[in-house]
Amino acid sequence: MVESFPYWIDPLKNEFPVLISACDPHEGQFAAIIQQKVVRPAGGGQAGDRGTLLVGEQEIRFIDSVTIDEKTALITEKHIPAGSSAVLFVDMEWRRAMMRAHTGEHLFAAAIKKKNEGVKLGYIWMEDDRGTVDFEGVDLSLETLIEGESDVQGIITEGIEVKTEFVKASELSSEIRAREGLSEKHDVMRIVGVGGHDSSACSGIHVINTRDIQVFKITDVKTNPEGVRVSFLTGGRAIDETSRIYNLVLSRKDEYPFELEQVGAVLDKAKGLLSEKRSLSEKVMKLLTEGPSVENIGEVSFLHEWVPGLDSKSMKTVLKKMPMEGPTAALLFSPGEKPTFILWVSELKLEAKDYVQQTVEGLGGRGGGSREVYTGGFGESESPEEIYEALVAGIRETLER
């Protein structure tokens, strides 16, 4: 039979008598070896237990639990004489957080694997209510990860009992999730199961019921050459962080204003405005150093400028104030989310529409105006530069005839 531990059988038990068999310096602190394996040492994707040792009347805090030469060691800031008896108190706030994060990771990984059978688990680490998991082998979309988060929250709400059993490695089912090579190292394995949602070989500590996780929330997603790294929070930390972000948005709702369900559109707009600001800065510097773009085509002066950030009304105001002497064609183009432009002609034989309408309609745009002015626009475009270049080329070609 596989060796069992108190934190597997009853993870909520927090007080144990222990004997310190040795205490040696360890990376600037001390490693107090205890004979009883009553705390969960770091490993298997999670940090170790923390807590306090009561040695006589002295309280000594241990900030980690590790394995040294197959023995459980408590990392302390103070030396404890070998042979000392003590009462060990587990920091249950820390342990409960680890339990929430670890079970949450199991459920999330299972949900993602059900959506993408080819996905493999890479780096995994849980510390406090925070967790990180790498998914490798397939391209995972943000939508898939968000769906997985929703699946986990549904399982949390169901309040499913988390059960443990021991299975011979030779009898391990293909439905049980286990690290590659794990069954070759152990004859008997501990399996942690959550209803029909997940069954995994694991040596870590877990909640008693999925409802104990409270909340599972993805907080960051980063892509890397192998796949994607997902960071998440559980429990009170997840609630606090979600509330903090929500309140940041709520406090600005009336100042701008916008509705909460419009946050995505507001962020998209802000991104577009930042891009326009950078383009406008570049344009201003160009105008100050080089002047406007003007081509002389026969007797005609053809002015064309890329003017990010200006709407149709602003472009028309600019053109009205521009001095135009002799035959002139002036094109102002604003990229934006939906590109717009205005063409103004003066003392030319053809109407404004004759220089640009065919190109506009060929690019899927629309427009109209008077003899001297033609205003138009296009739907959302990922390449406004190509539209601008086509308009300039079309007007130039017509002027050259």
VOPAGU-2260 file (C-alpha; in pm, 1 decimal, decimal comma):
REM VOPAGU-2260
SITE   aa  ch    i         X         Y         Z
SITE  MET   A    0       0,0       0,0       0,0
SITE  VAL   A    1     122,6     350,3     -83,3
SITE  GLU   A    2     232,1     571,1     204,9
SITE  SER   A    3     -46,3     805,6     312,0
SITE  PHE   A    4     -20,6    1143,5     483,1
SITE  PRO   A    5    -242,6    1342,4     720,7
SITE  TYR   A    6    -283,4    1623,4     465,9
SITE  TRP   A    7    -432,5    1372,3     221,4
SITE  ILE   A    8    -672,2    1216,0     471,0
SITE  ASP   A    9    -778,6    1532,3     655,8
SITE  PRO   A   10    -627,8    1849,0     501,8
SITE  LEU   A   11    -813,5    2066,5     753,2
SITE  LYS   A   12    -632,3    1921,2    1056,2
SITE  ASN   A   13    -385,0    2188,2    1161,3
SITE  GLU   A   14    -213,3    2078,5    1486,0
SITE  PHE   A   15      48,8    1802,7    1527,2
SITE  PRO   A   16     311,3    1701,4    1783,1
SITE  VAL   A   17     652,6    1674,0    1612,4
SITE  LEU   A   18    1012,5    1594,7    1698,5
SITE  ILE   A   19    1300,9    1801,2    1556,2
SITE  SER   A   20    1568,5    1546,6    1462,4
SITE  ALA   A   21    1815,6    1798,6    1315,9
SITE  CYS   A   22    1844,3    2169,5    1234,4
SITE  ASP   A   23    2112,9    2287,1     995,5
SITE  PRO   A   24    2187,2    2612,5     809,2
SITE  HIS   A   25    2005,8    2630,9     475,7
SITE  GLU   A   26    2043,0    2914,8     224,9
SITE  GLY   A   27    2077,8    3182,8     491,8
SITE  GLN   A   28    1811,4    3031,2     714,4
SITE  PHE   A   29    1764,1    2695,8     892,0
SITE  ALA   A   30    1616,5    2363,8     784,8
SITE  ALA   A   31    1453,0    2191,6    1080,0
SITE  ILE   A   32    1405,5    1822,4    1000,3
SITE  ILE   A   33    1092,8    1669,2    1152,9
SITE  GLN   A   34    1038,1    1294,6    1180,0
SITE  GLN   A   35     663,2    1318,4    1119,1
SITE  LYS   A   36     543,3    1385,7     762,7
SITE  VAL   A   37     252,5    1602,2     865,2
SITE  VAL   A   38     300,8    1901,3     629,9
SITE  ARG   A   39     294,5    1911,9     251,4
SITE  PRO   A   40     644,6    1997,5     120,6
SITE  ALA   A   41     691,0    2202,1    -197,2
SITE  GLY   A   42     674,8    1998,1    -516,7
SITE  GLY   A   43     431,7    1856,0    -765,3
SITE  GLY   A   44     342,3    2201,9    -888,1
SITE  GLN   A   45     270,2    2374,8    -559,0
SITE  ALA   A   46     449,7    2561,5    -281,8
SITE  GLY   A   47     496,4    2404,4      59,8
SITE  ASP   A   48     298,9    2447,9     380,0
SITE  ARG   A   49     371,6    2733,0     619,9
SITE  GLY   A   50     298,5    2769,9     986,1
SITE  THR   A   51     433,4    2797,6    1340,3
SITE  LEU   A   52     628,4    2571,8    1576,6
SITE  LEU   A   53     566,0    2602,7    1947,9
SITE  VAL   A   54     889,9    2492,3    2113,4
SITE  GLY   A   55     835,1    2520,5    2487,0
SITE  GLU   A   56     698,5    2873,0    2522,2
SITE  GLN   A   57     875,8    3001,5    2210,6
SITE  GLU   A   58     687,9    3045,5    1883,5
SITE  ILE   A   59     902,9    2994,6    1574,4
SITE  ARG   A   60     755,7    3059,1    1234,0
SITE  PHE   A   61     839,8    2835,6     936,2
SITE  ILE   A   62     803,4    3000,1     595,1
SITE  ASP   A   63     822,8    2690,4     375,8
SITE  SER   A   64     823,5    2312,5     382,2
SITE  VAL   A   65    1066,0    2124,4     158,4
SITE  THR   A   66    1209,2    1776,9     109,7
SITE  ILE   A   67    1577,6    1726,0     190,8
SITE  ASP   A   68    1721,6    1376,7     144,3
SITE  GLU   A   69    1367,5    1235,2     143,2
SITE  LYS   A   70    1296,3    1396,7     481,4
SITE  THR   A   71    1050,9    1676,5     558,2
SITE  ALA   A   72    1224,4    2002,6     649,2
SITE  LEU   A   73    1072,7    2324,0     782,2
SITE  ILE   A   74    1250,2    2643,3     675,1
SITE  THR   A   75    1285,0    2869,0     980,2
SITE  GLU   A   76    1465,3    3192,0    1064,0
SITE  LYS   A   77    1577,6    3058,5    1400,9
SITE  HIS   A   78    1783,1    2757,4    1501,2
SITE  ILE   A   79    1603,5    2483,4    1693,8
SITE  PRO   A   80    1813,0    2237,4    1898,2
SITE  ALA   A   81    1801,4    1880,0    1767,7
SITE  GLY   A   82    1588,0    1654,1    1983,9
SITE  SER   A   83    1339,9    1931,4    2067,0
SITE  SER   A   84     973,5    1841,1    2090,8
SITE  ALA   A   85     730,0    2090,8    1943,3
SITE  VAL   A   86     369,3    2145,7    1848,6
SITE  LEU   A   87     327,7    2229,4    1482,0
SITE  PHE   A   88      43,8    2458,5    1374,7
SITE  VAL   A   89     -31,4    2473,5    1001,4
SITE  ASP   A   90    -112,9    2816,7     856,0
SITE  MET   A   91    -461,3    2720,2     741,0
SITE  GLU   A   92    -525,2    3044,7     551,3
SITE  TRP   A   93    -222,9    2961,2     333,9
SITE  ARG   A   94    -313,4    2591,6     302,4
SITE  ARG   A   95    -677,5    2656,5     214,2
SITE  ALA   A   96    -561,4    2896,3     -55,3
SITE  MET   A   97    -331,0    2627,5    -197,0
SITE  MET   A   98    -616,6    2377,3    -188,8
SITE  ARG   A   99    -841,9    2614,8    -383,9
SITE  ALA   A  100    -576,2    2691,0    -644,0
SITE  HIS   A  101    -473,5    2326,9    -692,0
SITE  THR   A  102    -824,3    2190,4    -738,4
SITE  GLY   A  103    -907,3    2488,4    -958,3
SITE  GLU   A  104    -606,5    2405,9   -1178,5
SITE  HIS   A  105    -719,5    2042,3   -1208,4
SITE  LEU   A  106   -1066,4    2144,9   -1322,6
SITE  PHE   A  107    -937,9    2409,6   -1563,0
SITE  ALA   A  108    -681,3    2177,6   -1722,1
SITE  ALA   A  109    -946,5    1906,6   -1761,2
SITE  ALA   A  110   -1189,3    2151,9   -1921,8
SITE  ILE   A  111    -927,4    2268,3   -2173,5
SITE  LYS   A  112    -819,0    1912,8   -2256,4
SITE  LYS   A  113   -1179,9    1818,0   -2330,2
SITE  LYS   A  114   -1195,5    2101,3   -2581,8
SITE  ASN   A  115    -853,9    2018,9   -2735,3
SITE  GLU   A  116    -743,7    1657,3   -2695,0
SITE  GLY   A  117    -396,4    1730,7   -2833,7
SITE  VAL   A  118    -308,6    1982,6   -2564,7
SITE  LYS   A  119     -30,3    1895,0   -2319,5
SITE  LEU   A  120      42,3    2040,4   -1977,5
SITE  GLY   A  121     378,4    2205,8   -1926,0
SITE  TYR   A  122     487,5    2417,0   -1630,1
SITE  ILE   A  123     242,5    2425,2   -1337,7
SITE  TRP   A  124     275,9    2620,7   -1012,7
SITE  MET   A  125      35,2    2713,7    -734,6
SITE  GLU   A  126     122,7    2949,8    -452,9
SITE  ASP   A  127    -139,7    3093,4    -220,5
SITE  ASP   A  128    -456,8    3162,8    -426,4
SITE  ARG   A  129    -245,3    3222,9    -736,4
SITE  GLY   A  130    -175,5    2968,6   -1006,3
SITE  THR   A  131       5,0    2939,4   -1338,6
SITE  VAL   A  132     -35,9    2666,1   -1597,5
SITE  ASP   A  133     123,7    2621,7   -1941,7
SITE  PHE   A  134     -69,6    2456,1   -2223,5
SITE  GLU   A  135     146,7    2322,7   -2503,8
SITE  GLY   A  136     109,5    2147,0   -2837,3
SITE  VAL   A  137    -189,9    2331,0   -2984,7
SITE  ASP   A  138    -297,3    2687,8   -3050,9
SITE  LEU   A  139    -552,9    2786,1   -2789,7
SITE  SER   A  140    -772,0    3088,7   -2851,1
SITE  LEU   A  141    -867,8    3329,6   -2575,6
SITE  GLU   A  142   -1230,2    3230,7   -2637,8
SITE  THR   A  143   -1146,8    2865,9   -2557,8
SITE  LEU   A  144    -972,1    2964,8   -2234,5
SITE  ILE   A  145   -1265,0    3183,4   -2129,0
SITE  GLU   A  146   -1504,6    2897,4   -2201,7
SITE  GLY   A  147   -1286,9    2675,9   -1981,1
SITE  GLU   A  148   -1303,1    2934,1   -1702,1
SITE  SER   A  149   -1682,9    2935,9   -1731,1
SITE  ASP   A  150   -1690,7    2554,8   -1715,3
SITE  VAL   A  151   -1487,3    2560,9   -1392,7
SITE  GLN   A  152   -1716,2    2818,2   -1234,6
SITE  GLY   A  153   -2012,7    2598,8   -1319,5
SITE  ILE   A  154   -1850,4    2299,8   -1145,1
SITE  ILE   A  155   -1775,0    2518,2    -841,9
SITE  THR   A  156   -2140,8    2616,8    -821,7
SITE  GLU   A  157   -2248,5    2250,6    -839,9
SITE  GLY   A  158   -2073,2    2179,4    -510,0
SITE  ILE   A  159   -1920,5    1842,2    -604,7
SITE  GLU   A  160   -1734,0    1633,3    -348,0
SITE  VAL   A  161   -1363,2    1582,4    -420,3
SITE  LYS   A  162   -1265,6    1218,3    -363,8
SITE  THR   A  163    -934,2    1033,7    -332,1
SITE  GLU   A  164    -852,0     672,4    -412,4
SITE  PHE   A  165    -539,0     463,7    -464,9
SITE  VAL   A  166    -488,7     269,9    -786,1
SITE  LYS   A  167    -215,9      31,8    -900,9
SITE  ALA   A  168      -8,1     193,4   -1176,3
SITE  SER   A  169     -64,3    -112,2   -1393,8
SITE  GLU   A  170    -441,2     -59,6   -1366,7
SITE  LEU   A  171    -432,6     310,8   -1448,1
SITE  SER   A  172    -713,6     405,2   -1688,3
SITE  SER   A  173    -642,1     617,9   -1995,1
SITE  GLU   A  174    -909,9     857,0   -1867,4
SITE  ILE   A  175    -695,0     942,1   -1565,5
SITE  ARG   A  176    -466,0    1240,8   -1619,7
SITE  ALA   A  177    -107,3    1173,1   -1515,5
SITE  ARG   A  178     229,0    1330,5   -1588,3
SITE  GLU   A  179     430,5    1143,2   -1849,9
SITE  GLY   A  180     649,1     876,0   -1687,2
SITE  LEU   A  181     475,3     904,3   -1349,2
SITE  SER   A  182     331,2     553,1   -1359,5
SITE  GLU   A  183     681,0     415,8   -1419,8
SITE  LYS   A  184     807,5     566,4   -1092,6
SITE  HIS   A  185     529,2     440,8    -863,1
SITE  ASP   A  186     357,8     104,9    -819,7
SITE  VAL   A  187      51,5     260,7    -657,7
SITE  MET   A  188     -82,0     607,0    -734,8
SITE  ARG   A  189    -314,4     847,3    -557,1
SITE  ILE   A  190    -602,6     958,4    -777,3
SITE  VAL   A  191    -798,9    1277,0    -707,0
SITE  GLY   A  192   -1143,9    1278,3    -867,3
SITE  VAL   A  193   -1410,8    1543,5    -908,9
SITE  GLY   A  194   -1730,2    1372,0   -1021,4
SITE  GLY   A  195   -1715,7    1302,9   -1393,3
SITE  HIS   A  196   -1522,6    1623,8   -1462,0
SITE  ASP   A  197   -1166,0    1522,7   -1374,1
SITE  SER   A  198    -961,1    1232,0   -1247,0
SITE  SER   A  199    -589,0    1293,3   -1201,2
SITE  ALA   A  200    -288,0    1132,6   -1038,1
SITE  CYS   A  201    -171,7    1387,3    -780,1
SITE  SER   A  202      23,1    1417,9    -455,5
SITE  GLY   A  203    -106,8    1765,0    -371,0
SITE  ILE   A  204    -371,3    1895,1    -133,3
SITE  HIS   A  205    -724,3    1969,9    -251,1
SITE  VAL   A  206   -1053,4    2111,2    -131,8
SITE  ILE   A  207   -1319,1    1885,3      18,2
SITE  ASN   A  208   -1590,9    2023,0    -209,0
SITE  THR   A  209   -1565,9    2229,5    -527,8
SITE  ARG   A  210   -1777,4    2500,1    -364,6
SITE  ASP   A  211   -1477,3    2568,6    -137,1
SITE  ILE   A  212   -1291,2    2717,1    -438,3
SITE  GLN   A  213   -1549,1    3000,4    -442,9
SITE  VAL   A  214   -1429,6    3169,3    -764,8
SITE  PHE   A  215   -1188,5    3081,0   -1047,2
SITE  LYS   A  216   -1070,5    3378,9   -1255,0
SITE  ILE   A  217    -815,4    3402,2   -1535,8
SITE  THR   A  218    -601,9    3712,4   -1481,1
SITE  ASP   A  219    -346,7    3691,8   -1761,9
SITE  VAL   A  220    -275,1    3503,5   -2084,6
SITE  LYS   A  221      66,2    3509,3   -2254,6
SITE  THR   A  222     169,9    3321,4   -2566,9
SITE  ASN   A  223     512,2    3161,2   -2599,9
SITE  PRO   A  224     686,6    2939,9   -2859,4
SITE  GLU   A  225     548,1    2622,6   -2696,3
SITE  GLY   A  226     191,4    2739,5   -2645,4
SITE  VAL   A  227      20,0    2962,9   -2391,7
SITE  ARG   A  228      72,3    3048,1   -2023,4
SITE  VAL   A  229    -239,5    3118,8   -1817,0
SITE  SER   A  230    -235,6    3288,1   -1476,7
SITE  PHE   A  231    -539,0    3267,6   -1249,7
SITE  LEU   A  232    -673,9    3350,5    -905,3
SITE  THR   A  233    -916,6    3166,7    -680,5
SITE  GLY   A  234   -1113,7    3236,0    -365,2
SITE  GLY   A  235   -1116,8    3574,9    -198,0
SITE  ARG   A  236    -828,0    3705,5    -407,0
SITE  ALA   A  237   -1023,6    3639,2    -725,1
SITE  ILE   A  238   -1327,4    3816,0    -578,2
SITE  ASP   A  239   -1117,0    4114,4    -465,1
SITE  GLU   A  240    -942,5    4149,4    -800,9
SITE  THR   A  241   -1264,3    4118,9    -999,6
SITE  SER   A  242   -1428,6    4375,4    -772,6
SITE  ARG   A  243   -1130,1    4611,0    -802,1
SITE  ILE   A  244   -1133,9    4605,6   -1182,6
SITE  TYR   A  245   -1514,1    4640,1   -1195,9
SITE  ASN   A  246   -1504,5    4937,9    -961,2
SITE  LEU   A  247   -1229,4    5106,3   -1165,4
SITE  VAL   A  248   -1460,9    5089,8   -1465,4
SITE  LEU   A  249   -1767,2    5187,0   -1262,0
SITE  SER   A  250   -1597,7    5500,6   -1125,0
SITE  ARG   A  251   -1533,6    5624,1   -1479,8
SITE  LYS   A  252   -1868,6    5526,1   -1631,0
SITE  ASP   A  253   -2033,2    5866,8   -1595,6
SITE  GLU   A  254   -1718,8    6072,9   -1646,1
SITE  TYR   A  255   -1670,3    5974,3   -2011,9
SITE  PRO   A  256   -1963,2    5848,6   -2035,0
SITE  PHE   A  257   -2035,3    5489,1   -2139,7
SITE  GLU   A  258   -2234,9    5185,4   -2031,0
SITE  LEU   A  259   -2057,8    4894,4   -1860,5
SITE  GLU   A  260   -2138,3    4654,1   -2143,7
SITE  GLN   A  261   -1954,8    4894,1   -2377,6
SITE  VAL   A  262   -1616,3    4850,2   -2206,8
SITE  GLY   A  263   -1480,1    4637,5   -2491,0
SITE  ALA   A  264   -1579,6    4896,1   -2751,4
SITE  VAL   A  265   -1435,5    5177,6   -2537,3
SITE  LEU   A  266   -1100,7    4998,3   -2509,9
SITE  ASP   A  267   -1099,0    4933,0   -2885,2
SITE  LYS   A  268   -1168,6    5301,9   -2944,6
SITE  ALA   A  269    -890,0    5402,5   -2704,9
SITE  LYS   A  270    -648,0    5175,8   -2888,6
SITE  GLY   A  271    -747,7    5337,2   -3217,5
SITE  LEU   A  272    -705,5    5686,7   -3072,6
SITE  LEU   A  273    -356,3    5605,3   -2947,1
SITE  SER   A  274    -263,1    5481,0   -3291,8
SITE  GLU   A  275    -407,6    5796,7   -3448,2
SITE  LYS   A  276    -217,8    6013,8   -3200,1
SITE  ARG   A  277     113,0    5851,2   -3296,5
SITE  SER   A  278      33,5    5891,2   -3666,3
SITE  LEU   A  279     -72,0    6252,2   -3614,5
SITE  SER   A  280     251,3    6330,7   -3430,5
SITE  GLU   A  281     450,6    6186,0   -3718,9
SITE  LYS   A  282     241,8    6387,5   -3967,1
SITE  VAL   A  283     290,5    6714,2   -3775,7
SITE  MET   A  284     666,6    6661,0   -3767,5
SITE  LYS   A  285     666,7    6587,8   -4140,5
SITE  LEU   A  286     463,6    6900,6   -4220,5
SITE  LEU   A  287     691,6    7115,9   -4005,2
SITE  THR   A  288    1009,3    6983,8   -4164,1
SITE  GLU   A  289     907,9    6902,6   -4521,9
SITE  GLY   A  290     582,0    7090,1   -4583,9
SITE  PRO   A  291     267,5    6940,8   -4742,4
SITE  SER   A  292     281,9    6679,3   -5019,9
SITE  VAL   A  293     223,5    6866,6   -5344,5
SITE  GLU   A  294     267,9    6732,2   -5698,6
SITE  ASN   A  295     266,3    6949,6   -6007,8
SITE  ILE   A  296      83,2    6768,4   -6287,7
SITE  GLY   A  297      90,7    6996,4   -6587,4
SITE  GLU   A  298     -68,7    7321,6   -6471,1
SITE  VAL   A  299    -248,3    7151,1   -6182,0
SITE  SER   A  300    -125,4    7146,8   -5821,3
SITE  PHE   A  301    -221,8    6816,5   -5658,5
SITE  LEU   A  302    -203,6    6828,2   -5276,6
SITE  HIS   A  303    -265,7    6504,1   -5084,8
SITE  GLU   A  304    -220,7    6442,9   -4712,5
SITE  TRP   A  305    -275,6    6160,3   -4463,0
SITE  VAL   A  306    -436,1    6334,9   -4161,5
SITE  PRO   A  307    -512,7    6090,3   -3877,0
SITE  GLY   A  308    -754,6    6206,6   -3609,5
SITE  LEU   A  309    -954,6    6451,5   -3824,8
SITE  ASP   A  310   -1321,6    6390,6   -3905,2
SITE  SER   A  311   -1497,7    6504,2   -4224,6
SITE  LYS   A  312   -1605,5    6835,6   -4073,2
SITE  SER   A  313   -1251,0    6916,3   -3957,9
SITE  MET   A  314   -1102,5    6824,8   -4295,7
SITE  LYS   A  315   -1354,7    7049,0   -4473,1
SITE  THR   A  316   -1266,5    7338,5   -4238,7
SITE  VAL   A  317    -896,3    7290,6   -4316,0
SITE  LEU   A  318    -958,2    7291,5   -4692,3
SITE  LYS   A  319   -1171,5    7605,7   -4674,7
SITE  LYS   A  320    -888,1    7791,1   -4504,2
SITE  MET   A  321    -617,1    7665,2   -4740,7
SITE  PRO   A  322    -511,8    7917,9   -5005,3
SITE  MET   A  323    -582,6    7769,0   -5351,3
SITE  GLU   A  324    -448,9    7961,7   -5647,4
SITE  GLY   A  325    -490,1    7830,9   -5998,5
SITE  PRO   A  326    -600,8    7478,5   -6095,8
SITE  THR   A  327    -587,0    7267,5   -5777,7
SITE  ALA   A  328    -693,1    6927,0   -5646,7
SITE  ALA   A  329    -662,6    6872,3   -5271,1
SITE  LEU   A  330    -719,6    6532,8   -5102,4
SITE  LEU   A  331    -728,5    6487,6   -4724,2
SITE  PHE   A  332    -755,5    6130,3   -4593,1
SITE  SER   A  333    -824,2    6030,8   -4231,3
SITE  PRO   A  334    -749,1    5659,8   -4159,7
SITE  GLY   A  335    -935,5    5593,5   -3832,5
SITE  GLU   A  336   -1141,9    5282,2   -3765,1
SITE  LYS   A  337   -1350,2    5360,7   -4072,6
SITE  PRO   A  338   -1141,3    5568,6   -4315,7
SITE  THR   A  339   -1292,5    5891,8   -4451,3
SITE  PHE   A  340   -1169,1    6146,5   -4705,3
SITE  ILE   A  341   -1255,4    6468,3   -4882,7
SITE  LEU   A  342   -1148,5    6585,3   -5227,4
SITE  TRP   A  343   -1168,4    6954,2   -5315,5
SITE  VAL   A  344   -1106,3    7079,5   -5669,3
SITE  SER   A  345   -1070,4    7434,4   -5798,8
SITE  GLU   A  346   -1054,8    7564,8   -6155,7
SITE  LEU   A  347   -1053,6    7213,0   -6306,0
SITE  LYS   A  348   -1249,5    7097,5   -6612,9
SITE  LEU   A  349   -1404,1    6792,8   -6444,1
SITE  GLU   A  350   -1622,3    6770,3   -6136,6
SITE  ALA   A  351   -1470,8    6637,6   -5811,6
SITE  LYS   A  352   -1652,6    6303,8   -5841,2
SITE  ASP   A  353   -1497,9    6238,5   -6184,0
SITE  TYR   A  354   -1152,4    6215,2   -6026,9
SITE  VAL   A  355   -1233,3    5974,1   -5744,5
SITE  GLN   A  356   -1578,4    5810,5   -5759,1
SITE  GLN   A  357   -1478,4    5507,4   -5970,1
SITE  THR   A  358   -1188,0    5425,1   -5735,8
SITE  VAL   A  359   -1403,9    5469,0   -5426,7
SITE  GLU   A  360   -1676,0    5236,9   -5550,2
SITE  GLY   A  361   -1418,2    4983,8   -5669,0
SITE  LEU   A  362   -1281,3    4969,0   -5312,7
SITE  GLY   A  363   -1627,8    4918,6   -5164,3
SITE  GLY   A  364   -1665,1    5275,9   -5039,8
SITE  ARG   A  365   -1939,7    5533,0   -5080,4
SITE  GLY   A  366   -1946,5    5907,3   -5133,6
SITE  GLY   A  367   -2105,8    6212,7   -5287,5
SITE  GLY   A  368   -2098,5    6590,9   -5301,2
SITE  SER   A  369   -2103,2    6892,4   -5526,3
SITE  ARG   A  370   -1903,2    6997,5   -5831,9
SITE  GLU   A  371   -1606,6    7112,9   -5622,5
SITE  VAL   A  372   -1628,1    6877,8   -5323,1
SITE  TYR   A  373   -1655,1    6499,1   -5292,4
SITE  THR   A  374   -1673,3    6342,0   -4946,7
SITE  GLY   A  375   -1655,0    5965,0   -4896,0
SITE  GLY   A  376   -1585,0    5684,6   -4654,7
SITE  PHE   A  377   -1522,0    5312,6   -4614,9
SITE  GLY   A  378   -1612,5    5033,3   -4376,0
SITE  GLU   A  379   -1368,0    4896,2   -4119,2
SITE  SER   A  380   -1030,6    4837,5   -4282,0
SITE  GLU   A  381    -708,1    4674,9   -4164,0
SITE  SER   A  382    -509,5    4845,6   -4439,5
SITE  PRO   A  383    -614,4    5212,2   -4477,8
SITE  GLU   A  384    -273,9    5282,8   -4634,1
SITE  GLU   A  385    -373,1    5080,4   -4939,0
SITE  ILE   A  386    -697,5    5277,0   -4974,5
SITE  TYR   A  387    -509,5    5607,2   -4950,8
SITE  GLU   A  388    -252,1    5498,6   -5208,4
SITE  ALA   A  389    -529,5    5386,1   -5447,6
SITE  LEU   A  390    -713,8    5719,1   -5417,0
SITE  VAL   A  391    -395,9    5917,6   -5481,1
SITE  ALA   A  392    -306,6    5698,7   -5779,7
SITE  GLY   A  393    -657,2    5726,7   -5926,7
SITE  ILE   A  394    -668,9    6106,5   -5898,0
SITE  ARG   A  395    -317,0    6138,0   -6037,7
SITE  GLU   A  396    -402,6    5919,5   -6334,9
SITE  THR   A  397    -713,5    6124,5   -6415,6
SITE  LEU   A  398    -522,5    6451,5   -6388,7
SITE  GLU   A  399    -257,0    6323,2   -6627,8
SITE  ARG   A  400    -506,5    6248,7   -6909,0
